[in-house]
Amino acid sequence: MQFDIVWQLAGLGIVVIVVHSVFKTAGREELAWLTSLAGLGLFMILVLQIVGRLFQAVRTTFGM
Amino acid sequence: MTIETLVLAGLVATFLVTTVRQARPELGLLLSLAAGALIFLALLVPIMRVVDILRDLALRAHVDVYYLGVILRIVGVAYLTQFAAEVARDAGEGALAAKIEFGGKVAVLVIALPVVLSLVELVVRLMAQSGA
């Protein structure tokens, strides 16, 4: 089912959070922020693809 | 997708989004956006079935298909606008949400304008006929 993507995204998000705090407590702040930004970038690419599919579906269903 | 699966998935997604939002609000926002989009995509088949039935009814009632198209397009615009505005409001951006909703209102006005114009034209023509 398509909805599995949500679980994968949530898992990815939690991994990013954990890695961020691990780097932060190890004192390497710049690596922490780098992983956070990389995670955010990856998230945005994946989510915007899904939203693009939503727009396409709305367009065909409601005949815009 | 059955209603139980949908409701359960929605609840679990809410829980996950809340968890992620606490640590990283922007990731939580994107996650909620993705979950909302996927819920709609899962409902697509039933919605299309309803739209087909409506189209059939309109044909049988001899209503011009154009008018049903206008209504459907307005519903589509309303749904997308509400979707985006709700996401913005969840993120605390009330002002941005209001701007998005205003954009939706303008879009609906533009779509509905030809129908209003043809109605006015009809009324004017009727008045001219009865007046003369």
Backbone of each chain as ProteinMPNN parsed JSONL, in Angstrom:
{"seq_chain_A": "MQFDIVWQLAGLGIVVIVVHSVFKTAGREELAWLTSLAGLGLFMILVLQIVGRLFQAVRTTFGM", "coords_chain_A": {"N_chain_A": [[0.839, -1.194, 0.0], [0.414, 2.241, -0.723], [0.621, 3.9, 1.469], [2.681, 3.088, 3.069], [4.901, 4.604, 2.633], [4.769, 6.705, 4.404], [5.446, 5.539, 6.858], [8.095, 4.896, 6.305], [9.203, 7.426, 5.834], [8.803, 8.574, 8.362], [10.476, 6.936, 9.889], [12.936, 7.602, 8.716], [13.03, 10.301, 9.476], [13.183, 10.069, 12.286], [15.65, 8.777, 12.493], [17.336, 10.793, 11.507], [16.948, 12.719, 13.521], [18.017, 11.368, 15.745], [20.707, 10.898, 14.974], [21.5, 13.536, 14.718], [21.363, 14.458, 17.431], [23.224, 12.739, 18.568], [25.625, 13.515, 17.345], [25.659, 16.095, 18.329], [25.928, 15.807, 21.131], [28.402, 14.625, 21.114], [29.941, 16.739, 20.606], [30.417, 17.62, 18.038], [29.177, 19.927, 16.47], [28.887, 20.963, 13.891], [28.75, 18.762, 12.161], [26.395, 17.686, 13.114], [24.44, 19.624, 12.343], [24.83, 19.463, 9.639], [23.935, 16.843, 8.984], [21.26, 17.205, 9.722], [20.407, 19.148, 7.871], [20.881, 17.771, 5.476], [19.099, 15.655, 5.845], [16.691, 17.122, 5.869], [16.715, 18.151, 3.244], [16.555, 15.763, 1.727], [14.072, 14.817, 2.669], [12.39, 16.864, 1.73], [12.609, 16.545, -1.059], [11.489, 13.952, -1.403], [8.902, 14.297, -0.27], [7.835, 16.382, -1.803], [7.631, 15.101, -4.238], [5.531, 13.316, -3.664], [3.472, 15.139, -3.134], [3.302, 16.294, -5.632], [2.236, 14.135, -7.036], [-0.251, 14.093, -5.811], [-1.376, 16.538, -6.702], [-1.535, 15.997, -9.43], [-3.4, 13.895, -9.377], [-5.676, 15.186, -8.275], [-6.112, 17.009, -10.304], [-6.829, 15.328, -12.497], [-9.074, 13.998, -11.43], [-10.974, 16.026, -10.741], [-11.098, 17.349, -13.044], [-9.615, 19.661, -13.846]], "CA_chain_A": [[0.0, 0.0, 0.0], [1.206, 3.461, -0.85], [0.766, 4.594, 2.727], [3.913, 2.664, 3.731], [5.901, 5.655, 2.496], [4.719, 7.525, 5.611], [6.257, 4.894, 7.901], [9.515, 5.019, 5.945], [9.599, 8.813, 6.072], [8.888, 8.791, 9.803], [11.706, 6.275, 10.325], [14.05, 8.45, 8.278], [13.031, 11.489, 10.323], [13.689, 9.731, 13.621], [17.087, 8.521, 12.347], [18.001, 12.094, 11.395], [16.921, 13.345, 14.845], [18.935, 10.659, 16.646], [22.072, 11.18, 14.535], [21.755, 14.935, 15.06], [21.659, 14.611, 18.868], [24.468, 12.018, 18.845], [26.735, 14.398, 16.967], [25.653, 17.281, 19.184], [26.514, 15.473, 22.428], [29.825, 14.327, 20.911], [30.636, 18.009, 20.466], [30.636, 17.994, 16.644], [27.942, 20.63, 16.1], [28.737, 21.211, 12.453], [28.266, 17.504, 11.563], [24.987, 17.559, 13.501], [23.607, 20.464, 11.481], [24.952, 18.96, 8.272], [22.998, 15.73, 8.829], [19.896, 17.728, 9.757], [20.102, 19.794, 6.597], [20.804, 16.723, 4.457], [17.824, 14.98, 6.063], [15.628, 18.027, 5.426], [16.733, 18.176, 1.781], [16.025, 14.479, 1.259], [12.656, 14.837, 3.002], [11.658, 17.76, 0.829], [12.55, 15.93, -2.391], [10.524, 12.848, -1.378], [7.542, 14.76, 0.008], [7.346, 17.156, -2.935], [7.191, 14.133, -5.258], [4.209, 12.831, -3.272], [2.519, 16.239, -3.317], [3.119, 16.397, -7.082], [1.277, 13.088, -7.415], [-1.563, 14.545, -5.318], [-1.89, 17.563, -7.611], [-1.903, 15.317, -10.669], [-4.639, 13.145, -9.126], [-6.778, 16.149, -8.134], [-6.374, 17.588, -11.621], [-7.569, 14.394, -13.338], [-10.375, 13.664, -10.848], [-11.916, 17.137, -10.786], [-11.142, 17.869, -14.412], [-9.144, 21.047, -13.958]], "C_chain_A": [[0.876, 1.246, 0.0], [1.509, 4.108, 0.496], [2.036, 4.196, 3.472], [4.999, 3.732, 3.653], [5.953, 6.511, 3.76], [5.579, 6.902, 6.705], [7.742, 5.043, 7.598], [10.018, 6.435, 6.203], [9.751, 9.093, 7.557], [10.161, 8.156, 10.361], [12.928, 7.097, 9.971], [14.167, 9.684, 9.17], [13.617, 11.207, 11.697], [15.186, 9.448, 13.558], [17.853, 9.831, 12.298], [18.072, 12.774, 12.759], [17.966, 12.715, 15.752], [20.382, 10.975, 16.279], [22.464, 12.615, 14.893], [22.142, 15.078, 16.525], [22.92, 13.859, 19.254], [25.663, 12.9, 18.524], [26.829, 15.595, 17.903], [26.309, 16.976, 20.527], [27.981, 15.11, 22.29], [30.619, 15.588, 20.651], [30.831, 18.461, 19.032], [29.38, 18.666, 16.099], [27.767, 20.73, 14.594], [28.268, 19.943, 11.737], [26.785, 17.307, 11.882], [24.097, 18.35, 12.556], [23.662, 20.015, 10.039], [23.983, 17.806, 8.035], [21.561, 16.231, 8.839], [19.505, 18.35, 8.436], [19.982, 18.77, 5.476], [19.482, 15.976, 4.574], [16.658, 15.819, 5.572], [15.55, 18.06, 3.908], [16.12, 16.91, 1.192], [14.516, 14.397, 1.466], [11.877, 15.645, 1.995], [11.537, 17.159, -0.55], [11.481, 14.853, -2.412], [9.096, 13.37, -1.225], [6.992, 15.555, -1.17], [6.952, 16.248, -4.098], [5.783, 13.645, -4.961], [3.156, 13.909, -3.51], [2.259, 16.466, -4.802], [2.118, 15.363, -7.578], [-0.136, 13.477, -6.982], [-2.167, 15.548, -6.274], [-2.344, 16.936, -8.923], [-3.232, 14.595, -10.509], [-5.831, 14.079, -9.013], [-7.139, 16.712, -9.495], [-7.195, 16.631, -12.483], [-8.943, 14.09, -12.756], [-11.372, 14.788, -11.043], [-11.871, 17.875, -12.117], [-10.698, 19.299, -14.524], [-8.246, 21.131, -15.175]], "O_chain_A": [[1.929, 1.293, 0.636], [2.526, 4.783, 0.652], [2.436, 4.884, 4.411], [5.903, 3.772, 4.487], [7.018, 6.988, 4.153], [6.334, 7.591, 7.392], [8.55, 5.283, 8.496], [11.117, 6.627, 6.724], [10.697, 9.759, 7.977], [10.843, 8.748, 11.197], [13.834, 7.279, 10.784], [15.266, 10.066, 9.571], [14.427, 11.975, 12.216], [15.922, 9.833, 14.466], [18.885, 9.981, 12.953], [19.104, 13.337, 13.126], [18.708, 13.414, 16.441], [21.194, 11.282, 17.152], [23.59, 12.883, 15.311], [23.13, 15.74, 16.842], [23.627, 14.28, 20.17], [26.595, 13.021, 19.32], [27.921, 16.057, 18.233], [27.129, 17.75, 21.018], [28.741, 15.266, 23.246], [31.838, 15.529, 20.491], [31.347, 19.554, 18.798], [28.612, 18.053, 15.357], [26.658, 20.602, 14.075], [27.472, 20.029, 10.803], [26.016, 16.83, 11.048], [23.118, 17.823, 12.027], [22.691, 20.155, 9.294], [23.288, 17.776, 7.02], [20.731, 15.754, 8.066], [18.407, 18.115, 7.931], [19.098, 18.874, 4.626], [18.822, 15.691, 3.575], [15.74, 15.302, 4.935], [14.46, 18.004, 3.338], [15.284, 16.966, 0.289], [13.774, 13.972, 0.58], [10.854, 15.205, 1.47], [10.474, 17.245, -1.165], [10.652, 14.822, -3.322], [8.193, 12.951, -1.948], [5.816, 15.425, -1.508], [6.046, 16.58, -4.863], [4.94, 13.562, -5.854], [2.075, 13.625, -4.027], [1.139, 16.791, -5.196], [1.267, 15.654, -8.419], [-1.103, 13.222, -7.701], [-3.341, 15.437, -6.629], [-3.393, 17.287, -9.463], [-4.092, 14.666, -11.386], [-6.885, 13.808, -9.587], [-8.316, 16.876, -9.815], [-8.151, 17.054, -13.132], [-9.899, 13.937, -13.516], [-12.502, 14.543, -11.466], [-12.528, 18.901, -12.292], [-11.333, 20.088, -15.224], [-7.723, 22.202, -15.484]]}, "seq_chain_B": "MTIETLVLAGLVATFLVTTVRQARPELGLLLSLAAGALIFLALLVPIMRVVDILRDLALRAHVDVYYLGVILRIVGVAYLTQFAAEVARDAGEGALAAKIEFGGKVAVLVIALPVVLSLVELVVRLMAQSGA", "coords_chain_B": {"N_chain_B": [[-8.875, 0.934, -0.075], [-9.89, 0.183, 3.148], [-12.188, 1.682, 5.551], [-11.422, 1.273, 8.172], [-8.678, 0.697, 7.998], [-7.828, 3.12, 6.971], [-8.501, 4.992, 9.026], [-7.001, 3.973, 11.144], [-4.396, 4.175, 10.072], [-4.291, 6.95, 9.792], [-4.387, 7.763, 12.499], [-2.015, 6.601, 13.549], [-0.174, 7.938, 11.956], [-0.618, 10.558, 12.871], [0.376, 10.322, 15.477], [3.096, 9.775, 14.944], [3.824, 12.108, 13.565], [3.492, 14.029, 15.589], [5.493, 13.196, 17.36], [7.848, 13.554, 15.789], [7.624, 16.266, 15.256], [8.189, 17.525, 17.67], [10.963, 17.338, 18.022], [11.971, 18.148, 15.528], [10.49, 20.532, 13.979], [10.155, 21.232, 11.266], [10.505, 18.885, 9.813], [8.404, 17.409, 10.856], [6.258, 18.871, 9.845], [6.561, 18.431, 7.043], [6.195, 15.68, 7.056], [3.534, 15.47, 7.917], [2.305, 16.693, 5.786], [2.92, 14.862, 3.724], [1.563, 12.583, 4.696], [-1.118, 13.456, 4.656], [-1.459, 13.914, 1.884], [-1.116, 11.304, 0.917], [-3.292, 10.016, 2.096], [-5.426, 11.157, 0.7], [-4.79, 10.23, -1.884], [-5.187, 7.53, -1.507], [-7.927, 7.49, -1.3], [-8.771, 7.934, -3.802], [-9.994, 6.221, -5.811], [-12.734, 5.582, -4.872], [-13.688, 8.255, -4.853], [-13.529, 8.97, -7.551], [-15.424, 7.255, -8.572], [-17.784, 8.305, -7.486], [-17.798, 10.803, -8.753], [-18.135, 10.002, -11.421], [-20.733, 8.931, -11.283], [-22.164, 11.243, -10.656], [-21.723, 12.674, -13.003], [-23.095, 11.074, -14.828], [-25.721, 11.34, -13.811], [-26.099, 14.082, -14.304], [-26.059, 14.111, -17.089], [-28.356, 12.62, -17.614], [-30.296, 14.269, -16.543], [-30.299, 16.228, -18.373], [-28.72, 18.435, -17.972], [-26.36, 20.835, -18.915], [-23.152, 19.602, -19.541], [-21.049, 21.212, -19.083], [-21.626, 22.852, -16.865], [-21.6, 21.099, -14.7], [-18.917, 20.459, -14.809], [-17.808, 22.894, -14.068], [-18.662, 23.058, -11.398], [-17.341, 20.813, -10.328], [-14.676, 21.529, -10.734], [-14.511, 23.727, -9.045], [-14.867, 22.461, -6.594], [-12.525, 20.952, -6.537], [-10.563, 23.004, -6.451], [-11.28, 24.14, -3.994], [-10.73, 22.002, -2.269], [-7.893, 21.65, -2.533], [-7.019, 24.188, -1.701], [-7.941, 24.286, 0.949], [-6.486, 22.156, 2.009], [-3.777, 23.063, 1.81], [-3.946, 25.417, 3.349], [-4.655, 24.419, 5.857], [-2.364, 22.962, 6.521], [-0.542, 25.053, 6.712], [-1.666, 26.434, 8.864], [-1.422, 24.541, 10.895], [1.291, 24.684, 11.233], [1.457, 26.995, 12.555], [1.314, 29.262, 11.06], [-0.797, 31.435, 10.695], [-1.413, 33.788, 9.258], [-0.324, 33.312, 6.737], [-1.857, 31.141, 5.994], [-4.356, 32.39, 5.757], [-3.833, 33.984, 3.52], [-3.468, 32.032, 1.563], [-6.016, 30.937, 1.526], [-7.415, 33.132, 0.58], [-6.371, 33.274, -1.99], [-7.529, 30.95, -3.015], [-10.22, 31.714, -2.993], [-10.226, 33.725, -4.936], [-9.553, 32.179, -7.172], [-11.81, 30.516, -7.366], [-13.746, 32.424, -7.927], [-12.923, 33.289, -10.47], [-13.347, 30.931, -11.927], [-16.092, 30.629, -11.676], [-17.141, 32.834, -12.869], [-17.911, 32.91, -15.747], [-20.32, 31.453, -15.663], [-21.955, 33.058, -14.066], [-22.031, 35.3, -15.711], [-23.382, 34.287, -17.991], [-25.827, 33.779, -16.833], [-26.7, 36.383, -16.183], [-26.841, 37.415, -18.75], [-28.942, 35.844, -19.785], [-31.072, 36.69, -18.153], [-31.233, 39.398, -18.881], [-31.906, 39.096, -21.559], [-34.429, 37.869, -21.311], [-35.807, 39.927, -20.051], [-35.711, 41.858, -22.038], [-37.232, 40.628, -24.038], [-39.771, 40.401, -22.785], [-40.223, 43.045, -22.204], [-40.345, 44.363, -24.694]], "CA_chain_B": [[-8.5, 0.998, 1.338], [-11.082, 0.204, 4.006], [-12.246, 2.826, 6.449], [-10.653, 0.976, 9.392], [-7.259, 0.892, 7.68], [-7.594, 4.546, 6.812], [-8.548, 5.65, 10.334], [-5.833, 3.52, 11.911], [-3.202, 4.789, 9.486], [-4.321, 8.363, 10.142], [-4.031, 7.922, 13.908], [-0.588, 6.319, 13.723], [0.557, 9.04, 11.328], [-0.695, 11.693, 13.795], [1.304, 10.074, 16.564], [4.46, 9.927, 14.436], [4.059, 13.521, 13.253], [3.668, 14.727, 16.865], [6.821, 12.852, 17.872], [8.891, 14.184, 14.984], [7.485, 17.723, 15.342], [8.799, 18.032, 18.901], [12.401, 17.49, 17.849], [12.274, 18.873, 14.297], [9.181, 20.977, 13.489], [10.032, 21.274, 9.805], [10.32, 17.502, 9.344], [7.038, 17.035, 11.213], [5.378, 19.525, 8.87], [6.649, 17.702, 5.781], [5.609, 14.357, 7.262], [2.075, 15.595, 7.941], [1.941, 16.981, 4.4], [2.97, 13.604, 2.98], [0.495, 11.701, 5.164], [-2.374, 13.977, 4.129], [-1.502, 13.666, 0.442], [-1.289, 9.87, 0.673], [-4.656, 9.656, 2.459], [-6.281, 11.493, -0.436], [-4.487, 9.327, -2.996], [-5.813, 6.24, -1.217], [-9.374, 7.627, -1.465], [-9.029, 8.381, -5.17], [-10.914, 5.361, -6.563], [-14.133, 5.881, -4.505], [-14.074, 9.607, -5.268], [-13.769, 8.979, -8.999], [-16.689, 6.57, -8.805], [-18.844, 9.27, -7.178], [-17.791, 11.814, -9.815], [-18.738, 9.391, -12.608], [-22.18, 8.836, -11.064], [-22.69, 12.601, -10.779], [-21.712, 13.035, -14.421], [-24.192, 10.328, -15.432], [-26.958, 11.996, -13.383], [-26.212, 15.36, -15.0], [-26.438, 13.814, -18.47], [-29.755, 12.182, -17.667], [-31.15, 15.421, -16.225], [-30.121, 17.171, -19.476], [-27.962, 19.622, -17.563], [-25.161, 20.979, -19.716], [-22.0, 19.009, -18.85], [-20.133, 22.31, -18.727], [-21.904, 23.362, -15.531], [-21.076, 20.114, -13.742], [-17.464, 20.628, -14.818], [-17.503, 24.088, -13.266], [-18.822, 22.714, -9.983], [-16.266, 19.89, -9.926], [-13.413, 22.263, -10.666], [-14.542, 24.544, -7.821], [-14.632, 21.549, -5.467], [-11.096, 20.632, -6.556], [-9.834, 24.178, -5.953], [-11.574, 24.277, -2.566], [-10.007, 20.973, -1.522], [-6.456, 21.957, -2.499], [-6.809, 25.385, -0.893], [-8.106, 23.937, 2.358], [-5.355, 21.3, 2.344], [-2.579, 23.869, 2.034], [-4.179, 26.363, 4.436], [-4.623, 23.676, 7.121], [-0.957, 22.658, 6.815], [0.08, 26.3, 7.168], [-2.195, 26.743, 10.189], [-0.792, 23.598, 11.825], [2.658, 25.149, 11.483], [1.386, 28.245, 13.281], [1.349, 30.397, 10.143], [-2.187, 31.801, 10.434], [-1.479, 34.829, 8.228], [-0.072, 32.653, 5.461], [-3.035, 30.317, 5.7], [-5.405, 33.3, 5.277], [-3.485, 34.384, 2.155], [-3.735, 30.889, 0.69], [-7.468, 30.833, 1.369], [-7.837, 34.22, -0.298], [-6.043, 32.831, -3.337], [-8.559, 29.992, -3.412], [-11.465, 32.449, -3.28], [-10.06, 34.379, -6.239], [-9.608, 31.138, -8.203], [-13.209, 30.09, -7.506], [-14.455, 33.516, -8.603], [-12.555, 33.25, -11.886], [-13.979, 29.765, -12.545], [-17.545, 30.757, -11.656], [-17.569, 34.059, -13.562], [-18.67, 32.683, -16.982], [-21.681, 31.006, -15.335], [-22.686, 34.256, -13.615], [-22.247, 36.149, -16.895], [-24.432, 33.727, -18.847], [-27.091, 33.975, -16.124], [-27.082, 37.792, -16.361], [-27.238, 37.537, -20.154], [-30.264, 35.225, -19.903], [-32.056, 37.579, -17.506], [-31.369, 40.594, -19.731], [-32.644, 38.701, -22.764], [-35.817, 37.656, -20.925], [-36.413, 41.238, -19.793], [-35.872, 42.531, -23.334], [-38.368, 39.995, -24.727], [-41.049, 40.745, -22.141], [-40.381, 44.498, -22.266], [-40.735, 44.753, -26.059]], "C_chain_B": [[-9.749, 1.091, 2.203], [-11.012, 1.363, 4.97], [-11.442, 2.555, 7.719], [-9.172, 1.199, 9.159], [-6.929, 2.368, 7.624], [-7.519, 5.252, 8.163], [-7.331, 5.274, 11.159], [-4.565, 4.183, 11.396], [-3.127, 6.265, 9.847], [-3.898, 8.604, 11.576], [-2.547, 7.683, 14.134], [0.254, 7.435, 13.123], [0.544, 10.268, 12.232], [0.305, 11.541, 14.925], [2.746, 10.303, 16.115], [4.796, 11.39, 14.173], [4.292, 14.305, 14.543], [5.055, 14.467, 17.429], [7.908, 13.591, 17.119], [8.853, 15.697, 15.149], [8.176, 18.292, 16.571], [10.275, 18.288, 18.712], [12.716, 18.366, 16.644], [10.96, 19.323, 13.663], [9.057, 20.919, 11.971], [9.847, 19.876, 9.232], [8.901, 17.021, 9.666], [6.033, 17.62, 10.239], [5.367, 18.763, 7.554], [6.015, 16.324, 5.904], [4.085, 14.435, 7.252], [1.552, 15.905, 6.536], [1.88, 15.694, 3.584], [1.825, 12.686, 3.388], [-0.853, 12.156, 4.617], [-2.528, 13.694, 2.646], [-1.767, 12.19, 0.164], [-2.678, 9.397, 1.068], [-5.588, 9.961, 1.301], [-6.053, 10.541, -1.6], [-5.107, 7.956, -2.766], [-7.323, 6.29, -1.442], [-9.771, 7.882, -2.9], [-10.067, 7.544, -5.898], [-12.376, 5.599, -6.164], [-14.583, 7.256, -4.966], [-14.38, 9.645, -6.758], [-15.089, 8.299, -9.341], [-17.852, 7.531, -8.569], [-18.942, 10.311, -8.281], [-18.429, 11.255, -11.077], [-20.254, 9.304, -12.479], [-22.823, 10.207, -11.208], [-22.779, 13.018, -12.238], [-22.867, 12.34, -15.148], [-25.533, 10.961, -15.103], [-27.17, 13.299, -14.147], [-26.639, 15.141, -16.447], [-27.918, 13.451, -18.555], [-30.722, 13.314, -17.358], [-31.034, 16.497, -17.286], [-29.538, 18.496, -19.017], [-26.688, 19.656, -18.392], [-23.944, 20.49, -18.927], [-21.027, 20.079, -18.38], [-20.344, 22.749, -17.283], [-21.424, 22.402, -14.448], [-19.564, 20.225, -13.656], [-17.038, 21.808, -13.972], [-17.583, 23.747, -11.783], [-17.688, 21.82, -9.512], [-14.943, 20.619, -9.795], [-13.36, 23.111, -9.401], [-14.286, 23.669, -6.608], [-13.156, 21.191, -5.38], [-10.266, 21.77, -5.994], [-10.03, 24.31, -4.448], [-10.784, 23.252, -1.758], [-8.524, 21.307, -1.404], [-6.162, 23.147, -1.596], [-6.904, 25.056, 0.588], [-6.939, 23.082, 2.844], [-4.128, 22.143, 2.699], [-2.751, 24.806, 3.223], [-4.123, 25.65, 5.789], [-3.194, 23.345, 7.513], [-0.264, 23.91, 7.351], [-0.37, 26.638, 8.586], [-1.612, 25.815, 11.243], [0.612, 24.045, 12.196], [2.661, 26.477, 12.222], [1.358, 29.472, 12.395], [-0.076, 30.792, 9.757], [-2.319, 32.804, 9.313], [-1.29, 34.208, 6.848], [-1.263, 31.809, 5.041], [-4.153, 31.194, 5.143], [-5.11, 33.741, 3.85], [-3.782, 33.263, 1.169], [-5.236, 30.769, 0.443], [-7.992, 31.937, 0.46], [-7.538, 33.877, -1.747], [-7.075, 31.856, -3.874], [-9.858, 30.692, -3.779], [-11.386, 33.124, -4.644], [-10.177, 33.351, -7.357], [-11.042, 30.687, -8.447], [-14.004, 31.152, -8.244], [-14.187, 33.483, -10.1], [-13.256, 32.095, -12.592], [-15.48, 29.99, -12.689], [-18.043, 31.916, -12.504], [-18.346, 33.809, -14.862], [-20.115, 32.262, -16.713], [-22.536, 32.2, -14.912], [-23.018, 35.143, -14.811], [-23.372, 35.61, -17.764], [-25.783, 33.851, -18.172], [-27.593, 35.404, -16.325], [-27.574, 38.017, -17.788], [-28.648, 37.011, -20.364], [-31.339, 36.144, -19.336], [-32.307, 38.804, -18.368], [-32.188, 40.266, -20.968], [-34.126, 38.506, -22.456], [-36.522, 38.992, -20.714], [-36.654, 41.963, -21.104], [-37.074, 41.958, -24.065], [-39.69, 40.445, -24.126], [-41.313, 42.232, -22.23], [-40.889, 44.934, -23.633], [-42.053, 44.08, -26.392]], "O_chain_B": [[-10.574, 1.984, 2.01], [-9.956, 1.954, 5.192], [-10.848, 3.471, 8.287], [-8.484, 1.8, 9.984], [-5.909, 2.819, 8.144], [-6.59, 6.018, 8.418], [-6.705, 6.124, 11.793], [-3.757, 4.69, 12.175], [-2.057, 6.783, 10.167], [-3.14, 9.533, 11.855], [-1.888, 8.46, 14.825], [1.267, 7.836, 13.696], [1.559, 10.952, 12.359], [0.995, 12.491, 15.293], [3.525, 10.947, 16.818], [5.885, 11.862, 14.5], [5.185, 15.152, 14.599], [5.719, 15.382, 17.916], [8.794, 14.189, 17.73], [9.897, 16.348, 15.182], [8.693, 19.408, 16.533], [10.801, 19.305, 19.164], [13.603, 19.218, 16.702], [10.37, 18.573, 12.885], [7.993, 20.598, 11.443], [9.107, 19.7, 8.264], [8.274, 16.323, 8.869], [5.073, 16.955, 9.851], [4.302, 18.478, 7.006], [5.371, 15.849, 4.969], [3.417, 13.587, 6.66], [0.484, 15.434, 6.148], [0.921, 15.458, 2.849], [1.183, 12.077, 2.533], [-1.646, 11.332, 4.161], [-3.597, 13.283, 2.195], [-2.553, 11.857, -0.722], [-3.207, 8.473, 0.451], [-6.438, 9.144, 0.947], [-7.008, 10.093, -2.235], [-5.509, 7.289, -3.719], [-7.94, 5.268, -1.739], [-10.954, 8.03, -3.205], [-10.948, 8.105, -6.549], [-13.204, 5.803, -7.052], [-15.717, 7.423, -5.416], [-15.354, 10.264, -7.187], [-15.786, 8.702, -10.272], [-18.797, 7.569, -9.356], [-20.042, 10.667, -8.703], [-19.189, 11.958, -11.743], [-20.98, 9.568, -13.437], [-23.893, 10.337, -11.803], [-23.758, 13.628, -12.668], [-23.535, 12.948, -15.984], [-26.387, 11.11, -15.976], [-28.282, 13.592, -14.586], [-27.47, 15.879, -16.977], [-28.636, 13.911, -19.443], [-31.848, 13.321, -17.856], [-31.605, 17.576, -17.129], [-29.82, 19.546, -19.593], [-26.016, 18.638, -18.555], [-23.728, 20.905, -17.789], [-20.283, 19.889, -17.418], [-19.381, 22.992, -16.555], [-20.91, 22.825, -13.412], [-18.986, 20.102, -12.576], [-16.043, 21.746, -13.25], [-16.694, 24.095, -11.006], [-17.132, 22.029, -8.434], [-14.175, 20.368, -8.866], [-12.316, 23.215, -8.757], [-13.572, 24.074, -5.69], [-12.591, 21.132, -4.288], [-9.379, 21.555, -5.168], [-9.077, 24.559, -3.71], [-10.237, 23.571, -0.703], [-7.958, 21.257, -0.312], [-5.199, 23.138, -0.829], [-6.068, 25.481, 1.386], [-6.457, 23.263, 3.962], [-3.52, 21.96, 3.754], [-1.827, 24.981, 4.018], [-3.607, 26.204, 6.76], [-2.834, 23.431, 8.687], [0.499, 23.846, 8.314], [0.432, 27.073, 9.412], [-1.336, 26.244, 12.363], [1.073, 23.825, 13.316], [3.724, 27.036, 12.493], [1.374, 30.598, 12.891], [-0.519, 30.524, 8.64], [-3.232, 32.699, 8.495], [-2.01, 34.538, 5.905], [-1.628, 31.774, 3.866], [-4.823, 30.815, 4.183], [-6.032, 33.864, 3.044], [-4.287, 33.508, 0.073], [-5.679, 30.534, -0.681], [-8.902, 31.711, -0.336], [-8.347, 34.151, -2.634], [-7.454, 31.922, -5.043], [-10.522, 30.32, -4.747], [-12.346, 33.105, -5.414], [-10.82, 33.608, -8.375], [-11.449, 30.495, -9.593], [-14.84, 30.832, -9.089], [-15.106, 33.63, -10.906], [-13.712, 32.248, -13.725], [-16.078, 29.597, -13.69], [-19.229, 31.984, -12.828], [-19.374, 34.454, -15.065], [-21.027, 32.658, -17.438], [-23.682, 32.342, -15.337], [-24.125, 35.669, -14.922], [-24.221, 36.372, -18.226], [-26.795, 34.013, -18.854], [-28.773, 35.614, -16.606], [-28.57, 38.703, -18.02], [-29.46, 37.647, -21.036], [-32.382, 36.352, -19.954], [-33.454, 39.206, -18.566], [-33.05, 41.041, -21.382], [-34.984, 38.921, -23.235], [-37.665, 39.181, -21.13], [-37.686, 42.613, -21.273], [-37.856, 42.707, -24.651], [-40.615, 40.821, -24.845], [-42.464, 42.659, -22.321], [-41.773, 45.787, -23.721], [-42.579, 44.261, -27.49]]}, "name": "protein", "num_of_chains": 2, "seq": "MQFDIVWQLAGLGIVVIVVHSVFKTAGREELAWLTSLAGLGLFMILVLQIVGRLFQAVRTTFGMMTIETLVLAGLVATFLVTTVRQARPELGLLLSLAAGALIFLALLVPIMRVVDILRDLALRAHVDVYYLGVILRIVGVAYLTQFAAEVARDAGEGALAAKIEFGGKVAVLVIALPVVLSLVELVVRLMAQSGA"}
